[in-house]
Amino acid sequence: MLVLTRKIDQGIMIGDNVRVIVVDVRGDQVKLGIEAPRDVVVHREEIYREIQAENARAALKAAVDLRKVQEAFAAHRSAQKSEQSSD
């Protein structure tokens, strides 16, 4: 981890197009300004973690739903084969 010391109105560059600036410092809080292109997604860490957790839950649910569809399709196909063999 890179650790830097910055004063108000000083910043750092991340890559060529993301700039993080110290806007204000009050007590134990630091207010940051972030300049980034519109295609760069910026979230507070706790929000990012919530998004990741929700995405993981959604992916798990999608996998369960897909399994149910596969089982239903297999049952339908088996029923069709049974009907054809009884003809």
C-alpha positions as CSV (number, residue, x, y, z in Angstrom):
1,M,0.0,0.0,0.0
2,L,1.3,3.4,-0.9
3,V,0.9,5.9,1.9
4,L,1.1,9.7,1.1
5,T,0.8,12.9,3.1
6,R,-1.2,15.7,1.4
7,K,-2.4,19.1,2.5
8,I,-5.7,20.8,1.5
9,D,-5.8,21.5,-2.2
10,Q,-3.1,19.0,-2.9
11,G,-3.8,15.8,-4.7
12,I,-2.6,12.6,-6.3
13,M,-3.0,11.2,-9.8
14,I,-4.1,7.6,-10.4
15,G,-3.1,6.6,-13.9
16,D,-3.4,9.4,-16.5
17,N,-7.0,10.4,-15.9
18,V,-8.0,10.1,-12.3
19,R,-7.2,12.9,-9.8
20,V,-7.9,12.7,-6.1
21,I,-7.7,16.1,-4.2
22,V,-7.9,16.8,-0.5
23,V,-10.7,19.3,-0.2
24,D,-11.0,19.7,3.6
25,V,-9.8,18.2,6.8
26,R,-11.9,18.5,10.0
27,G,-10.9,16.4,13.0
28,D,-10.7,12.8,11.9
29,Q,-12.6,13.4,8.6
30,V,-11.0,14.1,5.3
31,K,-13.1,15.4,2.4
32,L,-11.8,14.2,-1.0
33,G,-12.6,15.4,-4.4
34,I,-12.3,12.9,-7.3
35,E,-12.0,13.9,-10.9
36,A,-12.4,11.0,-13.3
37,P,-13.8,10.3,-16.7
38,R,-17.5,9.4,-16.8
39,D,-16.7,5.8,-17.7
40,V,-14.7,5.3,-14.5
41,V,-17.0,4.2,-11.7
42,V,-16.3,5.7,-8.3
43,H,-18.0,4.5,-5.1
44,R,-17.3,4.8,-1.4
45,E,-15.8,1.5,-0.2
46,E,-18.8,0.5,1.9
47,I,-21.2,1.0,-1.1
48,Y,-18.8,-0.9,-3.4
49,R,-18.8,-3.8,-0.9
50,E,-22.6,-3.8,-0.8
51,I,-22.8,-3.8,-4.6
52,Q,-20.4,-6.8,-4.8
53,A,-22.4,-8.7,-2.2
54,E,-25.6,-8.1,-4.0
55,N,-24.1,-9.1,-7.4
56,A,-22.9,-12.4,-5.8
57,R,-26.4,-13.1,-4.4
58,A,-27.9,-12.3,-7.8
59,A,-25.5,-14.6,-9.5
60,L,-26.2,-17.4,-7.1
61,K,-30.0,-17.0,-7.5
62,A,-29.5,-17.0,-11.3
63,A,-27.6,-20.3,-11.1
64,V,-30.3,-21.8,-9.0
65,D,-33.0,-20.6,-11.4
66,L,-31.0,-22.0,-14.4
67,R,-30.8,-25.3,-12.6
68,K,-34.6,-25.4,-12.2
69,V,-35.1,-24.6,-15.9
70,Q,-32.7,-27.4,-16.8
71,E,-34.6,-29.8,-14.6
72,A,-38.0,-28.8,-16.0
73,F,-36.7,-29.1,-19.5
74,A,-35.2,-32.6,-18.8
75,A,-38.5,-33.7,-17.3
76,H,-40.5,-32.3,-20.2
77,R,-38.2,-34.1,-22.7
78,S,-38.4,-37.3,-20.8
79,A,-42.2,-37.1,-20.8
80,Q,-42.2,-36.5,-24.6
81,K,-40.0,-39.6,-25.1
82,S,-42.3,-41.7,-23.0
83,E,-45.3,-40.5,-25.1
84,Q,-43.5,-41.3,-28.3
85,S,-42.5,-44.8,-27.2
86,S,-46.0,-45.6,-26.2
87,D,-47.4,-44.7,-29.6
